[in-house]
Amino acid sequence: MQRYHFNLKDGRLSLDDDGSEFPDIHAARKEALRYSTEVLRNEASDSLWDGEPWQLWVTDQPGGRGNTFFTLNFFAVAKKS
């Protein structure tokens, strides 16, 4: 099994030093979506709403280093009245 490291920048930087094992890239992508949904639902910081992009990137080495398998980018745009 491959080890995937889920790193997050959402107004603060959280680097995954431990990683999680998944059988393939498709399972890691599913986990990235699940994790992103959970963070956005429960922990989304005000920085997202202040225009700072939110990013989750998945690497093959700890601490955000190594090869990046994929990146999810989120941003919010407030409608001006």
MIDREN-889188 format. One line per field, with one value per residue (C-alpha): residue in three letters; x, y, z; residue number from 1. Coordinates in steps of 0.5 Angstrom, whole numbers. Layout:
BEGIN
res <- c(ALA | ...)
X <- c(X | ...)
Y <- c(Y | ...)
Z <- c(Z | ...)
n <- c(NUM | ...)
//
This chain:
BEGIN
res <- c(MET | GLN | ARG | TYR | HIS | PHE | ASN | LEU | LYS | ASP | GLY | ARG | LEU | SER | LEU | ASP | ASP | ASP | GLY | SER | GLU | PHE | PRO | ASP | ILE | HIS | ALA | ALA | ARG | LYS | GLU | ALA | LEU | ARG | TYR | SER | THR | GLU | VAL | LEU | ARG | ASN | GLU | ALA | SER | ASP | SER | LEU | TRP | ASP | GLY | GLU | PRO | TRP | GLN | LEU | TRP | VAL | THR | ASP | GLN | PRO | GLY | GLY | ARG | GLY | ASN | THR | PHE | PHE | THR | LEU | ASN | PHE | PHE | ALA | VAL | ALA | LYS | LYS | SER)
X <- c(0 | 2 | 3 | -1 | 1 | -5 | -3 | -7 | -7 | -13 | -10 | -6 | -1 | -2 | 3 | 2 | 8 | 5 | 1 | -4 | -4 | -9 | -9 | -9 | -9 | -17 | -18 | -13 | -17 | -24 | -21 | -18 | -25 | -28 | -23 | -24 | -31 | -30 | -26 | -30 | -36 | -33 | -27 | -27 | -23 | -25 | -19 | -23 | -29 | -23 | -21 | -15 | -15 | -15 | -11 | -10 | -5 | -3 | 5 | 9 | 13 | 12 | 12 | 9 | 15 | 16 | 12 | 5 | 0 | -6 | -8 | -15 | -16 | -22 | -24 | -30 | -32 | -37 | -43 | -42 | -48)
Y <- c(0 | 7 | 12 | 19 | 25 | 30 | 38 | 43 | 51 | 54 | 61 | 56 | 51 | 44 | 39 | 31 | 28 | 21 | 20 | 15 | 8 | 7 | 2 | 7 | 14 | 13 | 12 | 17 | 22 | 20 | 21 | 28 | 30 | 27 | 30 | 37 | 37 | 35 | 41 | 46 | 44 | 44 | 48 | 53 | 59 | 66 | 67 | 63 | 68 | 74 | 72 | 67 | 61 | 54 | 49 | 41 | 38 | 30 | 28 | 22 | 25 | 28 | 35 | 37 | 35 | 30 | 29 | 32 | 27 | 32 | 39 | 41 | 49 | 52 | 60 | 64 | 70 | 74 | 78 | 85 | 89)
Z <- c(0 | -2 | 4 | 3 | 6 | 7 | 8 | 9 | 8 | 11 | 14 | 18 | 15 | 18 | 15 | 15 | 18 | 19 | 13 | 12 | 7 | 2 | -4 | -9 | -12 | -13 | -5 | -3 | -8 | -4 | 3 | 0 | -1 | 5 | 9 | 5 | 6 | 14 | 15 | 11 | 15 | 22 | 22 | 16 | 18 | 17 | 12 | 6 | 7 | 7 | 0 | 2 | -2 | 2 | -1 | 1 | -3 | -2 | -3 | -2 | 3 | 10 | 11 | 5 | 1 | -4 | -10 | -10 | -13 | -13 | -10 | -8 | -8 | -5 | -5 | -3 | -7 | -3 | -7 | -7 | -5)
n <- c(1 | 2 | 3 | 4 | 5 | 6 | 7 | 8 | 9 | 10 | 11 | 12 | 13 | 14 | 15 | 16 | 17 | 18 | 19 | 20 | 21 | 22 | 23 | 24 | 25 | 26 | 27 | 28 | 29 | 30 | 31 | 32 | 33 | 34 | 35 | 36 | 37 | 38 | 39 | 40 | 41 | 42 | 43 | 44 | 45 | 46 | 47 | 48 | 49 | 50 | 51 | 52 | 53 | 54 | 55 | 56 | 57 | 58 | 59 | 60 | 61 | 62 | 63 | 64 | 65 | 66 | 67 | 68 | 69 | 70 | 71 | 72 | 73 | 74 | 75 | 76 | 77 | 78 | 79 | 80 | 81)
//
